[in-house]
Amino acid sequence: MIDSSAVPQGRPDPLPTPAVPVIPGKPTSASRITLSHIMSAHDTNLLGTVHGGVVMKLVDDAAGAVAGRHSGGPAVTGAMDEMAFLEPVRVGDLLHVKAQVNWTGKTSMEIGVRVVAERWNESGPAKQVASAYLVFVAVDADGQPRRVPQVLPETDRDRRRWQEAQIRRTHRLARRRAIVELRRERAAEGLED
């Protein structure tokens, strides 16, 4: 029997705290993609090569597709951590934009992107023309960050990419803290308006 004097009167039992759902991790290969695009004359800049902004858009498109696939829903670009243009892209090149999740946090993901070009007027292997690292944040229907599955590196290369992404994240956060601190100091000295 339960001693009714031990149960507080007039106070409902406390509701259980909802548990954070466990999201199963996903292997790197589950969201890896390649987007291909033939570059045309309307993609060129004043020098006659493909405009860097066109390549950046393709990079963002591929990274966004990977982020959405990995997170199981919408994700938005949070940062482009690094973009390197290694070779010019020309009209007629068949561009292959290869992307995969390198690292995941609670709500964010680093997507690594490699861009290679098959030259329409040259034989031989495709050449790497650009690379980038982007940070995406998964969002819910209200635009608020939501949890993402952890990425499960499958190969030594995937594990190396995960470790390098950790280094980039550490540097990105340290840089952000240093800039905020500098602005705070300058404002305190009356040097910023």
Residue, then its C-alpha position, 0 to 999 in steps of 0.5 A: m500500500i502507498d502511504s497517502s500522507a507521503v504524496p504532496q496534496g494539491r501538486p501534480d506529479p512532475l512531468p517527465t523531461p522529454a529526452v533528446p531523440v537519438i539520431p543514428g549516424k550516417p556514413t560519409s558515402a550516404s550523402r556524397i554527390t557529384l553535380s556536372h555542368i557544361m560551362s557556356a559563353h554566358d558564364t564568362n567574365l571579361l577575360g573570357t574565362v568562367h566567372g568565379g562567382v559561377v563556380m562558387k554558385l555551383v559549389d554552394d549548390a552541391a554543398g547544399a544538396v549534400a547538407g540537405r541529404h545528410s541532415g534529412g531536410p533543409a540546411v542553410t549556408g553558414a560560412m564559406d570557410e575557404m575557396a581556392f581557385l587553382e586553374p581557370v575554367r573555360v567555355g566548353d569545360l565539363l565541370h564536375v563538382k564533388a561534395q561530401v560531409n567532412w565533419t558534423g557538430k550538433t546542428s552544423m556540418e562542414i562540407g568539402v567540395r572539389v571541382v574538376a574540369e574535363r577540357w573539351n579540347e584536350s585529351g587526358p584526365a580531368k584537372q582539379v580547378a577549385s576546392a572549398y569548405l563550407v559550413f551549413v546549419a540544418v534548420d527546421a520549418d521555423g528557420q531554427p537550428r535542428r540536430v543533425p546525424q553525426v557523420l561516420p567516416e569510412t576510410d582513412r581519407d574520410r578520417r583525415r578530412w574529419q580531423e582537418a575539419q576540426i582544425r578549421r573549426t577551431h581556427r574559425l571560432a578562435r578568429r571570431r572570438a578575437i574579432v569580437e574581443l577587438r571590437r569590444e576593446r575599441a568600442a570601450e576606448g571610444l574608437e568605434d561608433 
